[in-house]
Amino acid sequence: MKKVGFFKSIHFKFVLIYVLLILIAMQIISVYFVQRIEKQLVSNFSESLNERVDLLAYNLEQEMIIERNEGMPTLEEKVQTILSDFFSGEKADVRVIDKNSRVVGTTNLNNLQIIGRRVTDIRVKQALVAGFRDQGKIMVDSQTAHRLLVLTVPIKSGNNVLGVINLQASMESVYEQLKQINTIFVNATVIALTITALLGIFLAQTITRPMSDMRKQAQEMTKGNFTRKVKVYGYDEIGQLAITFNNLTKRLQEAQATTEGERRKLSSVLTHMTDGVIATDRKGRIILINDPAADMLNVSRETVLAESVLSVLGIEEEYTLEKVIEEVDYLILDFSTKQKPYILKVSFSVIQKETGLVNGLIAVLYDITEQEKIEQERREFVANVSHELRTPLTTMRSYLEALAEGAWKDEEIAPKFLDVTQTETERMIRLVNDLLQLSKLDSKDYRFVKEWVHFPSYFNRIIDRFELTKEQNVTFNRHIVDQELFVEMDEDKITQVLDNIISNALKYSPEGGQIEFHLKQHDDCIEVTVTDQGVGIPKENINHIFDRFYRVDKARTRKLGGTGLGLAIAKEMVVAHGGDIWVDSEEGIGTTFHFTLPVDQEFEDEWE
């Protein structure tokens, strides 16, 4: 996991929030306090000036109502004296204007030339005319940018206005005090923030240290380490959280152990299942596939993960995921080729939550190739048996009906009809006997009567019997090893195998042809071969020559009395003895049948 930077850590955020809270609180307090101080100072300053101006107005009133003699000081001189007494050393520009709007005195010694001049200020005229008193207005000097408090106070004697006092007092001393107060607040804020930051760091450590420890524990848990424990620093809420976290870790460890055990069991079950299993998410994408399923579909597990199960099964054109979920229980998929049949059965099962929401799909694959092959063979077997029985029965019925209708009276036709009926009856008997023989071989309870047989002598006896009874002009050539070869076998059953092979060789051998008999010894078996010079077997038919009821030339085989079961019986008997049987053939040249039987080398050594 990526390491958390200091400025992104909860420690920094906690201290920052703590400091910001103190800063905001200090700012709110300072703003409120300064506003109140400013308002109070301005109010006090204004009230002080108003009181002094009122006193000044009273003194000036006394001077203005006195009748002036030649020996007395002039009004301007007296006014100037009074102004000097009231505002000596202060930064205030005070002007006294008489009722004729003339300036009769000023505190600005640098501007004495304005004395005697008329004033046009609107506030002065309002005061002279209406006796209007201006309680004070703060203005800014355009030249010095200083704030000034402007007062316009009428000088009255009863209801008569004798003049006006116009005062402009600098308020810089007031705002200088405010500036000093602000500086004190700023310094106090800085000191408070510093102390707060230090306390915040200490307090944050007490909170974030166990949280940081829990974070490290969570990181270890993501790596699968459940042995680490969170240190408990106290028994407050955070301490209780640490204890709960440790309990959670223990429970998770136990749950992981249980889950891991179940996962291994499930993995073992899926691995050792012979059936293929595919699991998907709710969108039909594959999230799990076991080895048998990958082998059945001939795909790689890595390549099909996250792929659509419909495309992997090759049914995306015929079905949608919704249709499979709602309507399809199973499908039969035919992947057969010309060389090899291959059929799969896919059963679908929907995974649903308790709410009914579809959470995924399980597809189980079964290889039913052999089952389909057996079922097909069963159907073909029933059809073949029905056909083989129907043909002679139909013939017999026709001839018997003819005999019943009077043909038995005809001395020439009746014997022929009876001969055909007898032939077909014998054919059905052979067919039924062959079927009974196959049924016995298919039965698990069937037992052979085996005994030790000297095979070269036994093989020569079988060949002698056919050589004495053959009707065709066919030559027998023998290539039989003169050794003491003993085979444990059921003599009657192997005789039936040889009779079938040799009789087939005689049936298909041309006049003047040859049949060769070979007996070879191998390490653990003997090999018997019978080769004829007949018409041979087409290449495409060789793989089916041992199938039940299979005939290469059906018309000729039926004419010669074959049932199509002889070679199937021969194969069952050879295989039951632990051997193998096969055929080599070239069309137009001839056919060679091979079969092997196991030999007991120790028995041969003891015999010798």
JOHUNOR-V117060 format. One record per pair of residues at least 4 apart in sequence whose C-alpha atoms are under 6 Angstrom apart, sorted by the first residue. I is the first residue (numbers start at 0). J is the second residue. D is the distance in Angstrom with one decimal. If there is no record, write none. Layout:
I;J;D, I;J;D
This chain:
6;11;5.8, 9;13;5.8, 10;203;5.9, 11;15;5.9, 12;16;6.0, 14;199;5.2, 14;200;5.9, 15;19;6.0, 18;196;6.0, 19;23;5.9, 25;29;5.9, 26;30;5.9, 28;32;5.9, 29;33;5.7, 30;34;6.0, 33;37;5.8, 36;40;6.0, 38;42;6.0, 40;44;6.0, 41;45;6.0, 48;52;5.9, 49;53;6.0, 52;56;5.9, 56;60;6.0, 56;154;5.4, 74;78;6.0, 75;103;5.0, 75;104;5.9, 78;104;5.7, 79;104;5.3, 82;86;6.0, 83;87;5.1, 90;169;6.0, 91;167;5.7, 91;168;4.2, 92;106;5.7, 92;107;5.8, 92;166;5.8, 92;167;5.1, 93;105;5.4, 93;106;5.4, 93;165;5.8, 93;166;4.4, 94;104;5.6, 94;105;4.4, 94;164;5.8, 94;165;5.1, 95;102;5.8, 95;103;5.6, 95;104;5.1, 95;163;5.8, 95;164;4.7, 96;100;5.6, 96;101;5.2, 96;102;4.4, 96;103;5.6, 96;162;5.4, 96;163;5.1, 97;101;5.5, 97;162;4.1, 98;161;5.2, 98;162;4.6, 100;117;5.2, 100;118;5.4, 101;115;5.3, 101;116;5.2, 101;117;4.2, 102;114;4.8, 102;115;5.1, 102;116;5.6, 103;114;5.4, 103;115;6.0, 124;128;6.0, 125;129;5.6, 125;131;5.8, 126;130;4.3, 126;131;4.3, 126;153;5.6, 130;153;5.8, 132;151;5.9, 132;152;5.0, 133;150;5.6, 133;151;5.0, 135;149;5.4, 135;150;4.7, 136;148;5.5, 136;149;5.2, 137;147;5.5, 137;148;4.5, 138;146;5.6, 138;147;5.1, 139;144;5.6, 139;145;5.5, 139;146;4.5, 139;147;5.9, 140;144;4.8, 140;145;5.2, 146;170;5.6, 147;167;5.9, 147;168;5.4, 147;169;4.5, 147;170;5.5, 148;167;5.5, 148;168;5.1, 149;166;5.6, 149;167;4.5, 150;165;5.8, 150;166;5.0, 151;164;5.8, 151;165;4.7, 152;163;5.7, 152;164;5.1, 153;162;5.9, 153;163;4.2, 154;160;5.7, 154;161;5.4, 154;162;4.9, 154;163;5.3, 155;159;5.5, 155;160;4.4, 155;161;5.5, 171;175;5.8, 183;187;6.0, 184;188;5.9, 187;191;5.9, 188;192;5.9, 191;195;5.8, 192;196;5.8, 195;199;5.7, 198;202;6.0, 199;203;5.7, 203;207;5.6, 204;208;5.2, 207;211;5.7, 213;229;6.0, 219;224;5.2, 220;224;5.0, 220;225;5.6, 225;252;5.9, 228;245;6.0, 231;238;5.5, 231;241;6.0, 233;238;4.9, 234;238;4.5, 234;239;5.8, 240;244;6.0, 247;251;6.0, 251;255;5.8, 254;258;6.0, 255;259;5.8, 258;262;5.9, 262;266;5.9, 263;267;5.9, 266;270;5.9, 268;272;6.0, 274;364;5.7, 274;365;5.5, 275;291;4.8, 275;292;3.7, 275;363;5.5, 275;364;4.6, 276;288;5.8, 276;289;5.8, 276;292;5.8, 276;362;5.8, 276;363;4.7, 277;287;5.7, 277;288;4.6, 277;361;5.8, 277;362;5.0, 278;285;5.9, 278;286;5.8, 278;287;5.0, 278;360;5.8, 278;361;4.7, 279;283;5.2, 279;284;5.1, 279;285;4.2, 279;286;5.2, 279;359;5.3, 279;360;5.2, 280;284;5.5, 280;359;4.3, 281;358;4.7, 281;359;4.2, 283;307;5.6, 283;308;5.9, 284;305;4.9, 284;306;5.1, 284;307;4.5, 285;304;5.2, 285;305;4.9, 285;306;5.6, 285;308;5.9, 286;304;5.8, 293;297;5.7, 293;298;5.2, 309;313;6.0, 309;314;5.3, 309;315;4.8, 310;315;5.2, 314;318;6.0, 322;326;5.5, 323;327;4.7, 328;346;5.9, 328;347;5.4, 329;345;5.3, 329;346;4.2, 329;347;5.8, 330;344;5.8, 330;345;5.2, 331;343;5.8, 331;344;4.6, 332;342;5.8, 332;343;5.1, 333;342;4.6, 334;341;5.2, 334;342;5.8, 335;339;5.9, 335;340;4.2, 335;341;4.4, 336;340;5.9, 341;368;5.4, 342;367;5.8, 342;368;4.8, 343;365;5.6, 343;366;4.8, 343;367;5.6, 344;364;5.7, 344;365;5.1, 345;363;5.6, 345;364;4.6, 346;362;5.6, 346;363;5.2, 347;361;5.7, 347;362;4.6, 348;360;5.9, 348;361;5.0, 349;360;4.7, 350;357;6.0, 350;358;5.4, 350;359;5.0, 350;360;5.6, 351;355;5.6, 351;356;5.5, 351;357;4.5, 351;358;5.3, 352;356;5.4, 367;371;6.0, 369;373;6.0, 371;375;5.9, 373;377;6.0, 376;380;5.8, 379;383;5.9, 383;387;5.9, 385;389;5.8, 389;393;5.8, 391;423;5.3, 392;396;6.0, 395;399;5.9, 395;420;5.3, 396;400;5.9, 398;416;5.8, 399;403;6.0, 401;406;5.6, 402;406;4.3, 402;407;4.8, 406;413;5.9, 407;413;4.8, 409;413;5.7, 428;432;6.0, 430;562;5.9, 439;445;5.9, 447;489;5.9, 448;489;5.2, 449;487;5.9, 449;488;4.5, 449;489;4.3, 450;487;5.1, 450;488;5.6, 451;486;5.5, 451;487;4.3, 452;485;5.3, 452;486;5.3, 453;484;5.7, 453;485;4.5, 454;458;5.9, 454;484;5.8, 454;485;5.8, 465;469;5.7, 472;510;5.2, 472;511;5.2, 473;511;5.2, 473;512;5.0, 473;513;5.4, 474;513;4.6, 475;513;5.9, 475;514;5.0, 475;515;5.9, 476;515;4.6, 477;515;5.9, 477;516;4.8, 478;516;5.8, 478;517;4.7, 479;517;5.5, 479;518;4.7, 486;598;5.3, 490;494;5.9, 494;498;5.9, 496;569;4.8, 497;501;5.9, 498;502;5.8, 504;508;5.9, 504;531;5.6, 507;533;5.0, 508;532;5.7, 508;533;4.3, 514;530;5.5, 514;531;4.6, 515;529;5.8, 515;530;5.1, 516;528;5.9, 516;529;4.9, 517;527;5.8, 517;528;5.1, 518;526;5.8, 518;527;4.8, 519;525;5.7, 519;526;5.1, 520;525;4.6, 521;525;5.7, 523;597;5.9, 523;598;5.7, 524;596;5.4, 524;597;4.1, 524;598;4.9, 525;595;5.5, 525;596;5.5, 526;594;5.8, 526;595;4.4, 527;593;5.7, 527;594;5.4, 528;592;5.5, 528;593;4.5, 529;591;5.5, 529;592;5.3, 530;590;5.7, 530;591;4.2, 531;589;5.4, 531;590;5.5, 532;588;5.7, 532;589;4.1, 533;589;4.7, 534;586;5.9, 534;587;4.6, 534;589;5.8, 535;584;5.6, 535;585;5.4, 535;586;4.2, 535;587;5.4, 535;589;4.5, 535;590;5.2, 536;584;5.7, 536;586;5.3, 537;586;5.5, 545;566;5.3, 545;567;4.8, 546;567;5.7, 547;564;5.2, 547;567;5.5, 548;563;4.0, 548;564;5.4, 549;563;5.4, 550;563;5.9, 556;561;5.3, 557;561;5.3, 571;575;6.0, 573;578;5.3, 574;578;5.0, 574;579;5.7, 578;595;5.0, 578;596;4.6, 579;594;5.4, 579;595;5.3, 580;593;5.6, 580;594;4.1, 581;593;5.3, 582;591;5.7, 582;592;4.5, 582;593;5.9, 583;590;5.9, 583;591;5.1, 584;589;5.9, 584;590;4.2, 585;589;5.8
